[in-house]
């Protein structure tokens, strides 16, 4: 029979052994040291001077004095001094100074934090699962550097897979960024967690940035454009006023584009304009004074005609006083000048302009193929293109464009019969009435600022987020009926805008 146990080397009581209590007490002392093993430290190379009976330490390599040569062993302070126990592979000890468990692998003691730990699932104040194998519930998560930079790497197996950061509300996706379904980077957003819209994408090959849903910039100003340059911050694009785009250069906006025109407040130069007074280059703008137009040199001789209906009129400019203008509309000024453009002896065109005030200022043209003359037809300019439109038998007889407004909104009529009515301040008190899984407002009636010849096409929108406008009933020639539709109940008032497009004759 052996004298000691196989695992802890506890002394055994042998048959007919004297002083059996000594052997038994030695075994109890060993158990007292090794069972529920907890040590004060494992990195102290010098034995503590004021150790108490029962203090235990793991002796590190290179220890000195009473611990010399005892590296790796468990030292316990007894009534008679330090006693040492040889550990076996697999023994574990809780290190009080480190608040962690260290294990002996047969050569050295090591804590789990010092090696490569591997877990099938890990939860930090949270429950992991088969998909979310690492789950953390905390106010914040810190990933810090280890002396320099730090990278967070998301690796996927193939381009068609997903490597992304998903931002959720109530465990429902609202925004996602990363490489989703391709190797291109994208940022997507969702209102419901199932349908995502891409706001930004970057191609992996050429790094071209695309904004599939468009982009909105602040208005900016000429001195601080909404879109500028790092080295030239007062040059770029701005929005001087509603429906305008300004091109800012050096803090001013010399060019402003609007619905009504392009305001260019600087001279045109370069190869886009004529280079000399007689430049005949193709696709160039003509400067004042070139070829004698608008400058001190007259463009050509003028002839005072007795009758501009004569068929032998020379090509060029002519003047009129009280001469016959051939079926000229009654009451219009007959003093002015014109131009004749001949194609041959029987085909030519006349352009005539009156020479008095704006109220009598008229521009007309007519043509002749053999005889007789065609009626005088108006030439439109800034003085007459905008005004009341009219028609006779489907043919325009008034101005080109008519614009007006009243309490019901704005309207534009065109000579071809097209009419557009708009209203930007229709109001819905709320959108809180259930409509299936959506919500609606009360019906809103809009009397058009100008009547249509038949029911127009009616479109509308709303300024409230997650809300849109739609027709509540088919429009008539004079009235459109709208309502607001919302994804969630809206208790506050909201503004609707509407556009009706149709014909006025």
C-alpha positions as CSV (number, residue, x, y, z in Angstrom):
1,X,0.0,0.0,0.0
2,X,1.4,3.4,-1.0
3,X,2.2,6.0,1.7
4,X,0.6,9.0,-0.2
5,X,-2.5,9.6,-2.3
6,X,-2.1,9.7,-6.1
7,X,-3.4,13.2,-6.8
8,X,-2.7,15.5,-3.8
9,X,0.0,13.4,-2.2
10,X,-1.8,13.4,1.1
11,X,-0.1,11.1,3.7
12,X,-2.1,7.9,4.4
13,X,-2.5,6.2,7.8
14,X,-0.8,2.8,7.6
15,X,-1.8,-0.3,9.5
16,X,-0.3,-0.4,13.0
17,X,1.1,3.1,12.5
18,X,2.0,5.0,15.7
19,X,1.2,8.6,16.0
20,X,-1.6,8.3,13.5
21,X,-2.9,11.7,14.4
22,X,0.2,13.3,13.0
23,X,-0.4,11.7,9.6
24,X,-4.0,12.6,9.7
25,X,-3.3,16.2,10.6
26,X,-0.7,16.6,7.7
27,X,-3.4,15.4,5.3
28,X,-5.9,18.0,6.7
29,X,-3.3,20.8,6.5
30,X,-2.7,19.9,2.8
31,X,-6.4,19.9,2.1
32,X,-6.7,23.2,3.9
33,X,-4.2,24.7,1.5
34,X,-5.3,23.2,-1.7
35,X,-9.1,22.9,-1.6
36,X,-10.9,26.1,-2.8
37,X,-7.4,27.4,-3.7
38,X,-7.1,31.2,-3.6
39,X,-3.7,33.0,-3.6
40,X,-2.8,36.5,-2.9
41,X,-0.4,37.0,-5.9
42,X,1.6,35.2,-8.5
43,X,4.1,37.9,-9.5
44,X,5.8,38.7,-6.2
45,X,9.4,37.5,-6.3
46,X,10.3,38.5,-2.7
47,X,8.5,36.8,0.1
48,X,6.4,39.3,2.1
49,X,7.9,40.2,5.5
50,X,4.6,40.5,7.3
51,X,2.9,37.4,6.0
52,X,0.2,35.9,8.2
53,X,-0.4,32.2,8.8
54,X,-2.5,30.9,5.9
55,X,-1.3,33.4,3.3
56,X,-0.8,31.7,0.0
57,X,1.2,32.8,-3.1
58,X,2.1,31.3,-6.4
59,X,5.9,31.6,-6.5
60,X,7.1,33.2,-9.9
61,X,10.3,32.3,-11.7
62,X,13.3,34.1,-10.3
63,X,12.0,34.4,-6.8
64,X,14.6,35.0,-4.0
65,X,15.3,34.4,-0.3
66,X,13.0,31.8,1.1
67,X,11.3,31.3,-2.2
68,X,14.5,30.8,-4.2
69,X,14.2,27.7,-6.5
70,X,10.4,27.3,-5.8
71,X,9.2,28.8,-9.1
72,X,5.6,27.6,-10.0
73,X,4.9,26.1,-6.6
74,X,2.3,27.2,-4.1
75,X,3.8,28.8,-1.0
76,X,1.8,28.9,2.2
77,X,2.8,30.5,5.5
78,X,2.6,28.1,8.4
79,X,3.5,28.3,12.1
80,X,7.0,27.1,11.3
81,X,7.5,29.1,8.1
82,X,6.9,28.8,4.4
83,X,5.8,25.4,3.1
84,X,5.6,24.6,-0.7
85,X,3.3,22.4,-2.7
86,X,4.0,21.2,-6.2
87,X,1.0,21.7,-8.5
88,X,-0.3,19.2,-11.0
89,X,-1.5,20.2,-14.6
90,X,-5.0,21.5,-14.5
91,X,-5.0,22.9,-11.0
92,X,-6.7,26.3,-10.7
93,X,-6.2,29.2,-8.3
94,X,-8.1,32.4,-7.8
95,X,-5.6,35.3,-7.8
96,X,-7.0,37.9,-5.4
97,X,-4.7,40.7,-6.6
98,X,-5.9,40.2,-10.2
99,X,-9.6,39.2,-9.6
100,X,-9.2,36.3,-12.0
101,X,-8.5,32.6,-12.1
102,X,-5.1,31.2,-13.2
103,X,-4.5,27.6,-14.3
104,X,-1.3,25.4,-14.2
105,X,-0.5,23.8,-17.6
106,X,2.3,21.7,-16.3
107,X,5.0,24.3,-16.9
108,X,3.5,27.7,-15.8
109,X,0.5,29.4,-14.4
110,X,-1.6,31.5,-16.8
111,X,-4.9,33.3,-16.7
112,X,-7.5,32.9,-19.4
113,X,-7.1,36.6,-20.2
114,X,-3.4,36.0,-21.1
115,X,-4.1,33.4,-23.8
116,X,-6.3,33.0,-26.9
117,X,-9.8,32.4,-25.4
118,X,-12.5,31.0,-27.7
119,X,-16.2,31.0,-26.9
120,X,-19.1,29.6,-28.9
121,X,-21.3,32.4,-27.6
122,X,-20.6,35.3,-25.3
123,X,-23.0,37.7,-23.7
124,X,-22.2,40.9,-21.8
125,X,-25.3,41.8,-19.7
126,X,-27.2,40.3,-22.6
127,X,-28.3,36.9,-24.0
128,X,-26.4,35.7,-27.1
129,X,-27.9,33.3,-29.7
130,X,-27.0,31.3,-32.7
131,X,-26.9,34.4,-34.9
132,X,-25.8,37.1,-32.5
133,X,-23.1,35.0,-30.9
134,X,-21.6,38.2,-29.3
135,X,-24.3,40.2,-27.5
136,X,-23.6,43.3,-25.4
137,X,-26.2,45.4,-23.5
138,X,-24.5,48.6,-22.3
139,X,-24.8,52.4,-22.5
140,X,-21.6,52.4,-24.7
141,X,-19.0,50.1,-26.2
142,X,-15.4,51.2,-26.3
143,X,-12.9,49.7,-28.8
144,X,-9.6,51.4,-27.9
145,X,-6.2,51.5,-29.6
146,X,-3.2,49.5,-28.2
147,X,-0.6,52.2,-28.7
148,X,-1.4,53.5,-32.2
149,X,-4.4,53.2,-34.5
150,X,-7.4,50.9,-34.4
151,X,-9.4,49.1,-37.1
152,X,-12.8,47.5,-36.9
153,X,-12.9,44.8,-39.6
154,X,-16.1,43.4,-41.1
155,X,-15.2,40.5,-43.5
156,X,-17.6,38.8,-45.9
157,X,-17.1,35.6,-48.0
158,X,-18.1,36.9,-51.4
159,X,-19.1,40.2,-53.2
160,X,-22.8,39.3,-53.1
161,X,-22.8,38.9,-49.3
162,X,-23.2,41.7,-46.8
163,X,-20.6,43.4,-44.5
164,X,-22.4,46.4,-42.9
165,X,-23.3,48.4,-39.8
166,X,-27.1,48.2,-39.2
167,X,-28.7,50.9,-37.0
168,X,-32.0,49.8,-35.5
169,X,-35.0,51.3,-33.6
170,X,-36.8,48.7,-31.5
171,X,-34.8,46.0,-33.4
172,X,-36.2,47.2,-36.7
173,X,-33.6,48.5,-39.2
174,X,-33.6,52.2,-40.0
175,X,-30.1,52.8,-41.5
176,X,-27.4,50.6,-43.0
177,X,-23.9,51.4,-44.2
178,X,-21.4,49.1,-45.8
179,X,-21.0,46.7,-48.7
180,X,-24.4,45.2,-49.1
181,X,-24.8,42.8,-52.1
182,X,-21.7,44.1,-53.9
183,X,-18.3,45.5,-53.2
184,X,-19.5,49.1,-53.6
185,X,-20.1,51.1,-50.4
186,X,-23.6,52.4,-49.8
187,X,-25.7,54.2,-47.2
188,X,-29.3,53.2,-47.0
189,X,-32.3,54.2,-44.9
190,X,-35.7,52.7,-44.1
191,X,-38.9,53.9,-42.5
192,X,-40.2,50.4,-41.8
193,X,-37.2,48.0,-41.5
194,X,-38.1,46.1,-44.7
195,X,-37.9,48.6,-47.6
196,X,-34.6,50.4,-47.9
197,X,-33.7,53.4,-50.1
198,X,-30.1,54.2,-51.1
199,X,-29.0,57.7,-50.3
200,X,-25.3,57.4,-51.2
201,X,-23.3,54.8,-53.2
202,X,-19.6,54.7,-54.1
203,X,-18.4,52.4,-56.9
204,X,-15.5,50.2,-55.9
205,X,-13.5,50.6,-59.2
206,X,-13.4,54.4,-59.8
207,X,-14.8,55.7,-56.4
208,X,-17.5,57.7,-58.2
209,X,-20.1,59.0,-55.7
210,X,-23.8,58.7,-56.6
211,X,-26.8,60.1,-54.8
212,X,-29.7,58.0,-56.2
213,X,-32.3,60.0,-54.3
214,X,-30.8,63.4,-55.0
215,X,-29.4,65.9,-52.5
216,X,-30.5,69.1,-50.8
217,X,-28.1,71.9,-50.0
218,X,-28.7,74.9,-47.8
219,X,-29.5,78.1,-49.6
220,X,-26.1,79.7,-49.0
221,X,-25.3,83.2,-50.2
222,X,-22.9,84.7,-52.7
223,X,-20.3,85.3,-50.0
224,X,-20.9,81.8,-48.5
225,X,-22.1,79.5,-51.3
226,X,-23.9,76.2,-50.4
227,X,-21.5,74.4,-52.6
228,X,-18.0,75.8,-52.7
229,X,-14.3,74.9,-52.9
230,X,-11.8,74.4,-50.0
231,X,-9.3,76.8,-51.5
232,X,-11.9,79.3,-52.7
233,X,-14.9,79.3,-50.3
234,X,-16.6,82.3,-51.8
235,X,-16.9,80.7,-55.2
236,X,-19.6,78.1,-56.0
237,X,-23.4,77.7,-56.1
238,X,-26.0,79.4,-54.0
239,X,-29.8,80.1,-54.0
240,X,-30.3,83.9,-53.9
241,X,-34.1,83.5,-53.8
242,X,-36.9,81.1,-54.5
243,X,-36.6,79.2,-57.7
244,X,-33.1,80.7,-58.5
245,X,-29.6,79.3,-58.9
246,X,-26.8,81.8,-58.4
247,X,-23.2,81.2,-59.6
248,X,-21.0,82.9,-57.0
249,X,-17.6,84.1,-58.0
250,X,-15.4,85.9,-55.5
251,X,-18.3,86.6,-53.1
252,X,-20.8,88.0,-55.7
253,X,-23.3,86.3,-58.0
254,X,-22.8,87.7,-61.6
255,X,-25.0,85.1,-63.0
256,X,-28.5,84.1,-61.7
257,X,-30.8,81.6,-63.4
258,X,-34.5,81.6,-62.6
259,X,-37.8,80.5,-64.1
260,X,-38.1,83.7,-66.0
261,X,-34.6,84.0,-67.4
262,X,-30.8,84.1,-67.0
263,X,-29.5,87.3,-65.5
264,X,-25.9,87.8,-66.6
265,X,-24.2,90.8,-65.1
266,X,-20.8,90.6,-66.8
267,X,-19.5,90.8,-70.3
268,X,-19.2,87.7,-72.5
269,X,-15.7,87.1,-73.7
270,X,-13.7,84.3,-75.3
271,X,-14.3,82.3,-78.5
272,X,-18.0,82.1,-77.9
273,X,-18.4,85.6,-79.2
274,X,-17.3,87.3,-82.5
275,X,-13.6,88.0,-82.5
276,X,-13.6,90.9,-85.0
277,X,-16.2,93.2,-86.5
278,X,-16.5,91.0,-89.5
279,X,-16.1,87.5,-87.9
280,X,-18.2,84.9,-89.7
281,X,-17.2,82.0,-87.5
282,X,-20.0,79.5,-86.9
283,X,-22.0,79.3,-83.6
284,X,-20.7,82.6,-82.2
285,X,-22.6,85.4,-80.5
286,X,-22.6,88.8,-82.3
287,X,-21.3,91.7,-80.3
288,X,-22.8,95.2,-80.5
289,X,-21.1,97.1,-83.3
290,X,-20.1,94.1,-85.4
291,X,-21.1,94.3,-89.0
292,X,-22.4,97.9,-88.1
293,X,-25.3,96.6,-86.0
294,X,-26.0,98.8,-83.0
295,X,-22.8,100.8,-83.5
296,X,-22.0,104.1,-85.0
297,X,-22.0,102.6,-88.6
298,X,-25.4,102.2,-90.1
299,X,-26.2,98.7,-91.4
300,X,-27.3,100.0,-94.8
301,X,-29.3,102.6,-96.8
302,X,-32.9,103.2,-95.9
303,X,-35.6,104.0,-98.5
304,X,-38.8,106.0,-97.9
305,X,-41.5,104.1,-99.6
306,X,-44.7,105.5,-101.0
307,X,-46.4,102.1,-101.0
308,X,-44.9,99.0,-99.4
309,X,-47.3,96.8,-101.3
310,X,-45.3,97.4,-104.5
311,X,-43.9,94.1,-105.9
312,X,-40.6,95.6,-107.1
313,X,-39.3,96.5,-103.6
314,X,-35.6,96.2,-103.3
315,X,-34.1,94.0,-100.5
316,X,-33.0,96.0,-97.5
317,X,-34.4,98.5,-95.0
318,X,-37.3,100.9,-95.6
319,X,-39.2,103.6,-93.8
320,X,-42.9,104.4,-93.7
321,X,-44.9,107.4,-92.7
322,X,-48.6,107.4,-93.7
323,X,-48.1,105.0,-96.5
324,X,-50.4,102.1,-97.2
325,X,-49.4,99.1,-95.1
326,X,-51.8,96.7,-96.9
327,X,-54.6,95.4,-94.6
328,X,-52.8,96.7,-91.5
329,X,-54.9,96.4,-88.3
330,X,-56.9,99.6,-87.8
331,X,-55.8,101.9,-85.1
332,X,-52.1,100.8,-85.0
333,X,-49.3,103.2,-85.6
334,X,-48.1,103.4,-89.2
335,X,-45.0,105.4,-88.6
336,X,-41.9,103.1,-88.5
337,X,-39.4,101.2,-90.5
338,X,-39.0,97.7,-91.8
339,X,-36.9,95.2,-93.7
340,X,-37.4,93.3,-96.9
341,X,-35.8,89.9,-97.5
342,X,-36.2,88.7,-101.1
343,X,-35.8,85.1,-102.1
344,X,-36.6,85.7,-105.8
345,X,-38.7,88.1,-107.8
346,X,-42.0,86.9,-106.4
347,X,-41.2,85.4,-103.0
348,X,-40.1,87.8,-100.2
349,X,-40.9,88.7,-96.6
350,X,-41.5,92.0,-94.9
351,X,-40.8,92.8,-91.2
352,X,-42.2,96.1,-89.9
353,X,-41.8,98.0,-86.6
354,X,-43.5,101.1,-85.5
355,X,-41.4,104.1,-84.2
356,X,-43.5,105.7,-81.4
357,X,-44.2,105.0,-77.7
358,X,-44.6,101.5,-76.1
359,X,-48.4,101.9,-76.2
360,X,-48.3,102.1,-80.0
361,X,-45.2,100.0,-80.5
362,X,-46.0,97.2,-82.9
363,X,-43.9,94.5,-84.7
364,X,-45.4,92.6,-87.6
365,X,-44.4,90.5,-90.5
366,X,-45.9,89.2,-93.7
367,X,-44.8,87.1,-96.7
368,X,-45.6,86.8,-100.4
369,X,-45.4,83.9,-102.7
370,X,-46.4,85.5,-106.0
371,X,-49.5,87.4,-104.9
372,X,-51.5,88.2,-102.8
373,X,-49.8,89.2,-99.6
374,X,-50.4,87.2,-96.4
375,X,-52.0,89.0,-93.5
376,X,-49.8,91.0,-91.2
377,X,-48.9,88.7,-88.3
378,X,-47.5,90.0,-85.0
379,X,-43.9,89.4,-83.8
380,X,-43.8,88.8,-80.1
381,X,-41.3,90.5,-77.7
382,X,-41.1,91.5,-74.1
383,X,-43.8,94.1,-74.6
384,X,-46.5,91.7,-75.9
385,X,-45.5,88.1,-75.1
386,X,-47.2,88.4,-71.7
387,X,-50.8,89.5,-71.6
388,X,-54.4,88.2,-72.0
389,X,-54.5,85.1,-74.3
390,X,-57.4,84.5,-76.6
391,X,-58.4,82.3,-79.5
392,X,-60.7,82.1,-82.4
393,X,-61.7,78.7,-83.8
394,X,-58.7,77.2,-82.0
395,X,-56.1,79.6,-83.4
396,X,-54.4,82.0,-81.0
397,X,-55.4,85.7,-81.3
398,X,-53.9,87.3,-78.2
399,X,-50.6,87.1,-76.2
400,X,-48.5,84.0,-75.8
401,X,-48.6,83.7,-72.1
402,X,-51.1,85.0,-69.5
403,X,-50.3,84.9,-65.8
404,X,-52.5,85.8,-62.9
405,X,-53.4,85.1,-59.3
406,X,-56.2,85.5,-56.8
407,X,-57.2,84.2,-53.4
408,X,-57.4,80.7,-54.9
409,X,-53.8,80.6,-56.2
410,X,-51.8,81.3,-59.3
411,X,-52.5,80.3,-62.9
412,X,-50.6,80.4,-66.2
413,X,-52.4,80.2,-69.6
414,X,-50.6,79.5,-72.9
415,X,-51.7,80.4,-76.4
416,X,-51.8,76.7,-77.4
417,X,-54.6,76.2,-74.8
418,X,-52.5,74.8,-72.0
419,X,-53.4,76.0,-68.5
420,X,-51.5,75.4,-65.2
421,X,-53.0,76.3,-61.8
422,X,-51.0,76.1,-58.5
423,X,-51.7,76.6,-54.8
424,X,-49.0,76.4,-52.2
425,X,-50.9,77.1,-49.0
426,X,-53.8,74.6,-48.7
427,X,-54.1,73.6,-45.0
428,X,-55.0,70.3,-43.4
429,X,-55.8,70.5,-39.7
430,X,-54.5,67.0,-39.0
431,X,-54.2,63.5,-40.5
432,X,-55.5,61.4,-37.6
433,X,-58.5,59.6,-39.1
434,X,-57.7,55.9,-39.6
435,X,-57.6,54.7,-43.2
436,X,-56.7,51.0,-43.1
437,X,-53.1,50.9,-41.7
438,X,-52.7,54.6,-42.6
439,X,-54.3,57.9,-41.5
440,X,-56.0,60.7,-43.4
441,X,-57.1,64.3,-43.1
442,X,-60.5,65.7,-43.8
443,X,-61.2,66.5,-47.5
444,X,-59.9,69.8,-48.7
445,X,-61.7,71.6,-51.5
446,X,-59.6,73.8,-53.9
447,X,-61.5,76.1,-56.3
448,X,-59.1,76.7,-59.2
449,X,-57.9,80.3,-59.7
450,X,-59.0,80.0,-63.3
451,X,-61.5,77.5,-64.7
452,X,-60.5,74.7,-67.2
453,X,-62.4,73.7,-70.2
454,X,-62.6,70.1,-68.8
455,X,-61.4,68.3,-65.7
456,X,-57.6,68.8,-65.4
457,X,-54.8,66.5,-64.2
458,X,-54.4,67.2,-60.5
459,X,-51.2,66.5,-58.5
460,X,-50.2,67.4,-54.9
461,X,-47.7,67.0,-52.1
462,X,-47.4,67.7,-48.4
463,X,-44.6,69.4,-46.3
464,X,-44.9,67.0,-43.4
465,X,-42.5,64.1,-43.0
466,X,-44.0,60.6,-43.7
467,X,-47.0,62.3,-45.2
468,X,-48.3,62.8,-48.8
469,X,-51.3,64.3,-50.5
470,X,-53.7,62.6,-52.9
471,X,-57.0,63.2,-54.6
472,X,-60.0,62.6,-52.5
473,X,-62.3,62.8,-55.5
474,X,-62.1,63.2,-59.3
475,X,-61.5,66.9,-60.1
476,X,-64.0,69.0,-62.1
477,X,-63.3,71.8,-64.4
478,X,-63.4,74.3,-61.5
479,X,-62.7,72.3,-58.3
480,X,-60.2,69.8,-57.0
481,X,-60.7,67.8,-53.8
482,X,-57.6,66.6,-51.8
483,X,-56.6,65.0,-48.6
484,X,-53.4,64.2,-46.7
485,X,-52.4,60.6,-46.1
486,X,-49.9,59.8,-43.3
487,X,-47.9,56.7,-42.3
488,X,-48.5,57.6,-38.6
489,X,-51.2,59.7,-37.0
490,X,-50.5,63.5,-37.4
491,X,-52.3,65.7,-34.9
492,X,-50.7,69.0,-36.0
493,X,-51.7,71.2,-39.0
494,X,-49.8,70.7,-42.3
495,X,-49.5,72.5,-45.6
496,X,-50.4,71.0,-48.9
497,X,-49.3,72.1,-52.4
498,X,-51.3,71.3,-55.5
499,X,-50.9,71.7,-59.3
500,X,-53.6,71.3,-61.9
501,X,-52.7,71.0,-65.6
502,X,-55.3,71.0,-68.4
503,X,-56.7,73.2,-71.2
504,X,-58.6,76.5,-71.1
505,X,-60.1,75.9,-74.5
